[in-house]
Amino acid sequence: MNESTQQELVDNLKSGDTASFAYLYQEFSGKVFTLAYRMLGNKEEAQDITQETFIRVFNNIHQFKGESKLYTWIYTITRNLCYHILQSRKKVHLPPWKR
């Protein structure tokens, strides 16, 4: 996606255009799912993360400043959500004396 196409997509997303959001999901949901699945190793969690990522993108698109590519921003959201799950796993599996 070139810069002008990305900017047009972001502008449409910021204006609440649902067709642009559907396009964004179609374009990037496979990559998001693959990243989440590789990090978590669990299909159901990866599906949940994919859904949560796009909810956050939709709710926070106004915070996207365009200083990076749109997918880089989406990737970061996905990665952070996965890290949160991985941290939760550590807390659950550690015995109380190691927390």
Secondary structure as the mmCIF struct_conf table of DSSP 4:
data_model
#
loop_
_struct_conf.conf_type_id
_struct_conf.id
_struct_conf.beg_label_comp_id
_struct_conf.beg_label_asym_id
_struct_conf.beg_label_seq_id
_struct_conf.end_label_comp_id
_struct_conf.end_label_asym_id
_struct_conf.end_label_seq_id
HELX_RH_AL_P HELX_RH_AL_P1 GLU A 3 LYS A 14
TURN_TY1_P TURN_TY1_P1 SER A 15 GLY A 16
HELX_RH_AL_P HELX_RH_AL_P2 THR A 18 LEU A 40
HELX_RH_AL_P HELX_RH_AL_P3 LYS A 43 ASN A 60
HELX_RH_3T_P HELX_RH_3T_P1 ILE A 61 GLN A 63
BEND BEND1 GLY A 66 SER A 68
HELX_RH_AL_P HELX_RH_AL_P4 LEU A 70 HIS A 93
BEND BEND2 LEU A 94 LEU A 94
HELX_RH_3T_P HELX_RH_3T_P2 PRO A 96 LYS A 98
#
